[in-house]
């Protein structure tokens, strides 16, 4: 299997997530799309590790998992706060969170 064929699925997942981030207004959907983009990057690193077994992609995947967990925690806190204050997870209403 060539590198281009192996990277086709992670690239597709990344662009599906990018479309979700750009086109959606719901904060929960945007967070899910960002998570999809991070998982696509992790999958691409796994493909690179399969092509060249060095320890660098594995350590980057572990770092990426920690980053994804932090993104989910902060994003869900923002979403809960937005729903509590405005009653809707619409990002156009997020101006109220500025303070």
N, C-alpha and C positions, 0 to 999 in steps of 0.2 A: 504494500500500500504506500502510495506516495504521500509526501507531506501536505500537498494541496488537497488531496482527497480526504486526508484525516482532519484537516482544519476546516473543511466545508461546514460541518455541523456546528462547531463553536462560533464560527463567523456568522452563520445564520441566526443562532441564538442571540448573539450580541446585537445584531441589527433589529431583531424582533423586540428586544429590550429597549433599544434606542428609540424605536418608533413609539413604544409605550410611554417612555419618558417625555418625548416631545409632544405627542398628540393628546395625552390624557390630562384631565384636570383634577381627578380624584387622587388624594394624597396616598391612599392605600395602594392604588393601582400603580402609581409612580414608584412607590417603595418596592413593590413586587417586581416591576420592570428593572429597577436598579439592581435588585438581587439577582435577577436573571442575567444581567450583564456581568456581574461579578462571578457568577457560576460559569458563564461562558469563558471568561478569562482563565479561571481555574482549570477548566477542561482543556483549553489550549495549552496551558502549562503541562498538563498530564500528557498530552500528545507530544510535546517537545521532549518530555522525559522518556517517553517510549522510543523516540527516535535516537536520543543520545542519553543513556542512563548516567547522569551526573546528579549530585545531591542538590544543586541549586534550584531546579524547578520544584522539587518537593518542599524545600524550605519556603519558597515563595507561595506555594499553595497553602501551607499552614498559616503564613502571614495573611494571606487573602481571606481565609476562613475567619480569622480574628477580626479583620476589618469588616467583613460582612456581618458578623455578630454585633459589632459596635454600631454599624449603620442601622441595623434593625432596631436595636434598643433606643437609639436617639430618635429615629424616625417614628417609631410607635409612640414614644413619649410626646413628640410634637403632634402626632395625629390625635392622640387622646386629648391633649390640651386644646386643640382646635375644635374637636367635636364638643368638648365641654363648654367652650366659650361661644361658639357659633351654631352648634347643632348640625354641622355638615362638614365632611372632610374635603371640601372644595378648596383648592390652593389659591383661588382668587380672593378668598376671605382670610388668607394668612397674614394680611397686613395688621390684624389685631394683635398678633403675637409679638410685634416689635417692642411693645412696652408702653 
